[in-house]
Amino acid sequence: MRTKAPSIVEMTSPAKVAAGPGSTPSFSSAAAIAASQLWKAAVAAAARAGSSGRARAAAVTLGIVEGNAWGWTSAATLGSFAAAALLLGAVVFRSRRHPRPIVEPALFADRAFSIGNLGTLLFAAAFFSLILGNVLFLTSIWGYTVLHAGLATLPGPALSTVVAGPAGKLADRFGHRAVIIPGTLCLAAGVMVLRSAGAEPDYLGLWLPGACLTGIGIGLAFPTLGSASVRDIGDDRFATASAVNAAFRQVGAVLGTAILVAIVGEPATLRAALDASNNGYMFAVLASLASGAAVLGLRRQRAPGAPGGTEADPNQPPARASPASPVPAPAPPPAR
């Protein structure tokens, strides 16, 4: 059974309750609730990797979330990251030697699979940090209720739904890279618009355009990244490859949310909250641009039977196959 990362409601509603009726959650209270939810998400994200995978995800999440409190150079923080690295090595070691590994290392020899999963992880980090960052900004700085904040963010997901279908057709026509990179740029541009918001609410003039840009970017990039990662995988490994891509997406969600919690901290003033929000949005911008940069190495899918590894031009009809052997010319008639 595939698990999912915590939703907006799961992360913010407890903070609303803790803040009391008629109030909105602060950055610190909502971030604390989000941090507690990350433990569930970290375990769920690596559930398919066995006990070592679950422990690795928990260790790296612990180090990121508690880094501000423990100190980034403290023994506890560095030990958490070291434990995560060691456990990752244990997973790789076991997968390379087990006769039936959960994740086949041979899958990562496929260029599109490796690049698609890296892009998925980075874009998921941007996307999920943006979800929580938007709710924290609207409730803590603009004073929206959690319900109103949820309604205010609806245009983005609605546009993502509308754009995702045509994005698939564009990817089939022009290649995955030609759709993913504009999507990552569109998300980054939309987040920069949101980042320009100040303490005075301006939903129609500023927030709505930014949210629409992010929605379009997500609809272009997110589903296309998943498609790109499995495009060259055979039918016998397709299910495994899809599950690995889902795991990369969930790990990206955990990392993005954990990093946002670490960036936000516990601001004591409105100015500090605005600075924390700007820094959180900048992380989403950088993660989205990094995803687009990773996809630059993604080549167009080769046409079946294209000679020499070249790709067929979609504007030209398919080339006619050459005969296996030349047909001999008819013999001349005998001389009389």
C-alpha positions in Angstrom: 0.0 0.0 0.0 1.5 3.3 -1.0 1.5 6.0 1.6 1.5 9.7 1.2 3.1 12.7 2.7 1.1 14.7 5.2 -1.4 17.0 3.7 -1.9 20.7 4.4 -4.8 20.0 6.8 -2.7 17.5 8.7 0.1 20.0 9.1 -1.9 23.1 10.0 -5.1 22.0 11.6 -3.5 20.9 14.9 -1.7 24.2 15.1 -5.1 25.9 14.7 -6.5 23.9 17.5 -3.5 24.6 19.7 -3.7 28.3 19.0 -7.3 28.3 20.3 -10.6 29.3 18.8 -10.8 32.4 16.7 -7.0 32.6 16.3 -4.5 31.6 13.6 -1.4 29.5 14.0 2.0 31.2 14.4 5.1 30.3 12.4 6.5 28.5 15.4 3.4 26.5 16.4 2.6 25.4 12.9 6.2 24.5 12.2 6.3 22.4 15.4 3.2 20.5 14.3 4.8 20.0 10.8 8.0 18.7 12.4 6.0 16.1 14.4 4.2 15.0 11.3 7.5 14.6 9.4 8.3 11.5 11.4 5.4 9.7 10.0 6.2 10.9 6.5 9.9 10.0 6.8 9.0 6.4 7.7 6.3 6.1 5.0 8.6 7.6 2.3 11.1 4.7 2.7 8.7 1.9 3.6 9.7 -0.1 0.6 13.4 0.0 1.4 13.0 -2.0 4.6 14.2 -1.2 8.1 17.5 0.4 6.9 15.5 2.7 4.6 13.1 3.8 7.3 15.9 4.5 9.7 17.9 6.5 7.1 14.9 8.7 6.3 14.2 9.3 10.0 17.8 10.1 10.7 18.2 12.7 8.0 14.9 14.3 8.9 15.9 14.4 12.6 19.1 16.2 11.7 17.4 18.8 9.5 14.5 19.5 11.8 16.5 19.7 15.0 19.6 21.4 13.5 18.6 24.9 14.7 18.0 23.7 18.3 21.0 21.4 18.5 23.4 23.5 16.5 24.4 22.5 12.9 27.9 21.5 14.0 26.8 19.7 17.2 27.6 16.0 17.7 23.9 15.1 17.6 23.2 16.8 14.3 26.3 15.6 12.6 25.7 12.1 14.0 22.2 12.1 12.5 23.6 12.9 9.1 26.4 10.4 9.5 23.9 7.7 10.5 21.8 8.5 7.4 24.8 8.2 5.1 25.9 4.9 6.7 22.4 3.5 6.4 22.2 4.6 2.7 25.4 2.7 2.1 23.9 -0.4 3.8 20.8 -0.2 1.5 23.0 0.1 -1.6 25.3 -2.8 -0.4 22.4 -5.1 0.2 20.6 -4.2 -3.0 23.7 -5.0 -5.1 24.1 -8.4 -3.5 20.7 -9.7 -2.8 19.3 -12.1 -5.4 15.9 -10.3 -5.4 16.5 -6.7 -4.2 13.6 -4.3 -3.5 15.3 -1.8 -5.8 17.3 -3.2 -8.7 20.5 -1.2 -9.1 20.5 -1.9 -12.8 17.5 0.4 -13.1 19.8 3.4 -12.4 21.9 2.5 -15.4 19.1 4.0 -17.5 19.9 7.7 -18.0 16.3 8.8 -18.2 15.4 6.9 -15.1 18.2 8.4 -13.0 17.7 12.0 -14.3 13.9 11.8 -13.9 14.1 10.6 -10.3 16.7 13.2 -9.4 14.5 15.9 -10.9 11.4 14.4 -9.2 13.1 14.6 -5.8 14.2 18.2 -6.2 10.9 19.4 -7.6 9.0 17.6 -4.8 11.2 19.4 -2.3 10.2 22.7 -3.9 6.5 21.8 -4.2 5.9 20.6 -0.7 7.9 23.3 0.9 5.8 25.8 -1.0 2.5 24.2 0.2 3.5 24.6 3.9 5.1 28.0 3.3 2.0 29.4 1.6 -0.2 28.4 4.5 2.2 29.7 7.1 2.4 33.0 5.2 -1.3 33.5 4.8 -2.2 32.6 8.4 0.7 34.1 10.3 1.4 37.3 8.3 -1.8 38.1 6.5 -4.0 36.9 9.3 -6.1 34.4 7.3 -7.9 31.6 9.0 -6.8 28.1 8.0 -10.0 27.6 6.1 -9.5 30.9 4.2 -5.9 30.1 3.5 -6.9 26.8 2.0 -9.5 28.5 -0.2 -6.9 31.1 -1.2 -4.5 28.4 -2.5 -7.1 26.6 -4.6 -6.4 28.4 -8.0 -2.9 26.8 -8.1 -4.0 23.2 -7.8 -7.0 23.9 -10.1 -4.7 25.1 -12.9 -2.3 22.2 -12.3 -5.2 19.8 -13.1 -6.1 21.7 -16.2 -2.5 21.9 -17.5 -1.4 18.3 -16.7 -3.4 16.7 -19.6 -2.1 18.9 -22.4 1.4 18.7 -20.9 1.5 15.0 -21.6 0.6 15.5 -25.2 3.2 18.2 -25.5 5.8 15.8 -24.0 4.9 13.1 -26.6 5.2 15.7 -29.4 8.3 17.6 -28.3 10.0 15.5 -25.7 9.9 15.5 -21.9 12.6 18.1 -21.4 10.8 20.7 -23.5 7.9 20.5 -21.1 9.7 20.0 -17.7 12.1 22.9 -18.0 9.5 25.6 -18.7 7.5 24.1 -15.8 10.3 24.5 -13.4 10.9 28.1 -14.6 7.2 28.9 -14.3 7.1 27.6 -10.7 10.2 29.6 -9.8 8.8 32.8 -11.4 5.5 32.3 -9.5 7.3 31.8 -6.2 9.2 35.0 -6.8 5.9 36.8 -7.2 4.7 35.4 -3.9 8.0 36.3 -2.3 7.4 39.9 -3.2 4.3 40.1 -0.9 4.5 42.3 2.1 2.6 42.5 5.4 -0.4 44.2 3.7 -2.7 41.6 2.0 -3.0 42.0 -1.8 -4.7 38.8 -2.9 -6.0 39.8 -6.4 -3.1 42.0 -7.4 -0.2 39.9 -6.2 -1.0 36.5 -4.6 -3.5 35.2 -7.3 -1.1 35.8 -10.2 1.8 34.2 -8.3 -0.4 31.2 -7.4 -1.6 30.8 -11.0 2.0 30.7 -12.2 3.0 28.1 -9.7 0.0 26.0 -10.6 0.9 26.1 -14.3 4.5 25.2 -13.5 3.5 22.2 -11.3 1.1 20.9 -13.9 3.8 21.1 -16.6 6.7 19.6 -14.6 5.5 17.2 -11.9 3.6 14.6 -13.9 6.0 14.9 -16.8 9.0 14.1 -14.5 7.3 10.9 -13.5 6.7 10.0 -17.1 10.2 10.7 -18.1 11.7 8.5 -15.4 9.9 5.4 -16.6 9.8 6.0 -20.4 12.6 3.6 -21.3 11.8 0.9 -18.7 10.6 -2.5 -20.0 7.2 -3.9 -19.1 8.8 -6.4 -16.7 10.3 -3.7 -14.6 7.7 -0.9 -15.0 6.0 -1.5 -11.7 9.2 -1.4 -9.8 10.4 1.7 -11.6 7.1 3.5 -10.9 7.4 2.6 -7.2 10.9 3.9 -7.0 9.8 7.2 -8.6 7.0 7.5 -6.0 9.6 6.9 -3.3 11.8 9.7 -4.6 8.8 12.0 -4.7 7.9 11.2 -1.1 11.5 11.6 0.1 11.6 15.0 -1.7 8.4 15.9 0.2 10.0 15.0 3.5 13.2 16.8 2.8 11.5 19.9 1.4 9.2 20.2 4.4 12.0 19.5 6.9 14.2 22.1 5.3 11.4 24.7 5.4 10.8 24.0 9.1 14.6 24.5 9.7 14.5 27.8 7.7 11.4 29.1 9.5 12.6 28.6 13.0 10.7 30.6 15.6 10.5 34.2 14.5 9.5 36.6 17.3 8.5 39.6 15.3 6.6 40.3 12.1 9.8 41.5 10.4 11.5 38.2 11.4 8.5 36.2 10.1 8.6 38.0 6.8 12.3 37.3 6.5 11.8 33.7 7.3 9.0 33.5 4.7 11.2 35.0 2.1 14.0 32.6 2.9 11.6 29.7 2.6 10.3 30.8 -0.7 13.9 31.2 -2.0 14.6 27.6 -1.1 11.6 26.6 -3.3 12.9 28.7 -6.1 16.4 27.2 -5.9 15.1 23.6 -5.6 12.8 24.1 -8.7 15.7 25.6 -10.7 18.0 22.7 -9.7 15.3 20.3 -10.9 15.3 22.0 -14.3 19.1 22.0 -14.4 19.1 18.3 -13.8 16.7 17.7 -16.6 19.0 19.5 -19.1 20.8 16.1 -19.3 17.6 14.4 -20.5 17.8 13.5 -24.1 14.8 13.0 -26.5 13.5 9.5 -26.6 14.9 7.5 -29.5 12.6 6.4 -32.1 12.3 2.6 -32.4 14.7 1.3 -35.0 16.4 4.7 -35.6 19.8 4.0 -37.1 22.9 4.9 -35.1 21.0 5.9 -32.0 19.6 9.0 -33.7 16.1 10.3 -33.0 13.3 10.6 -35.6 12.1 14.1 -36.5 8.4 14.3 -35.4 7.8 16.6 -38.4 9.0 13.9 -40.9 7.3 10.6 -41.8 9.1 7.5 -40.5 11.9 6.3 -42.6 11.3 3.2 -44.6 13.2 0.2 -43.4 16.1 -0.9 -45.6 15.9 -4.4 -47.0 18.0 -7.0 -45.2 19.9 -7.8 -48.4 20.1 -6.2 -51.8 18.0 -7.7 -54.6 20.2 -9.0 -57.4 19.7 -7.3 -60.8 18.1 -9.5 -63.4 20.6 -11.3 -65.7 20.8 -10.0 -69.2 19.2 -12.1 -71.9 21.6 -14.5 -73.7 23.1 -13.4 -77.0 21.7 -15.0 -80.2 
